[in-house]
Amino acid sequence: MFCPDGTSDIAGVGKFVGRDAIRATYSNMVPTQPQRHMVANTVITSSSEDVATASSDFAFFQRGDAGWSTLVVGRYEDTLHRRDGDWLFYERLTSYVM
């Protein structure tokens, strides 16, 4: 999903450059309980034929003994590049509001 030279900057966690670093980071975030990741309100702005930006709100929900609860709410600010006809993340900035 990321360009080979892509970056993922996660507030409070760090900035990771390149697919291997990004993959290693996300593989360490495996949930221990059932979760849902909901993405909504995405607004895409195209700045050229091969570059676009997108803002999306997200929420993570976790199921525990008492049912589902909100774990975290935030926003993705993405820059996407078209490479060989495919749109890939070039940069993802993740921030939290809750």
C-alpha positions as CSV (number, residue, x, y, z in Angstrom):
1,M,0.0,0.0,0.0
2,F,3.0,2.3,0.5
3,C,5.5,3.5,-2.1
4,P,9.0,1.9,-1.6
5,D,10.2,5.3,-0.2
6,G,7.0,6.0,1.6
7,T,6.7,7.3,5.2
8,S,4.3,6.7,8.1
9,D,4.5,9.3,10.9
10,I,2.4,8.1,13.9
11,A,2.0,10.7,16.7
12,G,3.6,9.4,19.9
13,V,5.1,6.4,18.1
14,G,7.6,7.7,15.5
15,K,8.3,8.3,11.9
16,F,9.0,5.2,9.7
17,V,10.6,5.4,6.3
18,G,10.4,2.7,3.6
19,R,8.1,-0.4,3.3
20,D,10.2,-2.7,5.5
21,A,10.2,-0.2,8.4
22,I,6.5,0.5,8.0
23,R,5.6,-3.2,7.8
24,A,7.7,-3.9,10.9
25,T,6.0,-1.1,12.8
26,Y,2.4,-2.2,12.0
27,S,3.2,-5.9,12.6
28,N,4.0,-4.9,16.2
29,M,0.5,-3.4,16.6
30,V,-1.4,-6.7,16.5
31,P,-4.5,-6.4,18.8
32,T,-4.9,-8.8,21.7
33,Q,-8.7,-8.5,21.6
34,P,-11.2,-8.0,18.7
35,Q,-11.0,-4.6,17.1
36,R,-12.7,-2.6,14.4
37,H,-11.0,0.2,12.4
38,M,-13.5,2.6,10.9
39,V,-12.4,5.2,8.4
40,A,-14.9,8.0,7.4
41,N,-15.2,11.5,6.0
42,T,-12.5,11.1,3.5
43,V,-11.8,14.2,1.4
44,I,-9.5,13.8,-1.6
45,T,-7.9,16.7,-3.4
46,S,-6.0,16.0,-6.6
47,S,-3.0,18.3,-7.1
48,S,-1.8,16.7,-10.4
49,E,-2.5,13.5,-12.4
50,D,0.0,11.6,-10.3
51,V,-0.2,13.2,-6.8
52,A,-3.2,13.6,-4.5
53,T,-3.9,14.4,-0.9
54,A,-6.6,12.9,1.4
55,S,-7.8,13.6,4.9
56,S,-9.8,11.0,6.7
57,D,-11.2,10.6,10.2
58,F,-10.8,7.2,11.9
59,A,-11.8,5.4,15.0
60,F,-10.7,2.2,16.6
61,F,-13.1,0.2,18.7
62,Q,-12.2,-2.7,20.9
63,R,-14.4,-5.5,22.2
64,G,-14.0,-6.4,25.9
65,D,-16.1,-8.2,28.5
66,A,-18.5,-5.3,28.7
67,G,-18.9,-5.0,24.9
68,W,-17.5,-2.5,22.4
69,S,-15.8,0.7,23.5
70,T,-13.9,3.4,21.6
71,L,-10.2,2.9,21.9
72,V,-8.9,5.9,19.9
73,V,-10.1,8.6,17.4
74,G,-7.9,10.5,15.0
75,R,-7.2,11.7,11.6
76,Y,-5.1,10.5,8.7
77,E,-3.4,13.1,6.4
78,D,-2.2,11.3,3.3
79,T,-0.2,12.1,0.3
80,L,-0.7,9.6,-2.5
81,H,1.4,9.0,-5.6
82,R,0.4,7.1,-8.7
83,R,3.2,4.6,-9.6
84,D,2.8,2.3,-12.6
85,G,-1.0,3.0,-12.7
86,D,-1.5,2.3,-8.9
87,W,-2.2,4.8,-6.2
88,L,0.0,4.2,-3.2
89,F,0.6,6.0,0.0
90,Y,3.7,8.3,-0.2
91,E,3.2,9.8,3.2
92,R,0.7,9.2,6.0
93,L,0.5,11.5,9.1
94,T,-1.5,10.0,11.9
95,S,-2.8,12.2,14.7
96,Y,-5.2,11.5,17.6
97,V,-8.0,13.6,19.0
98,M,-9.0,11.2,21.8
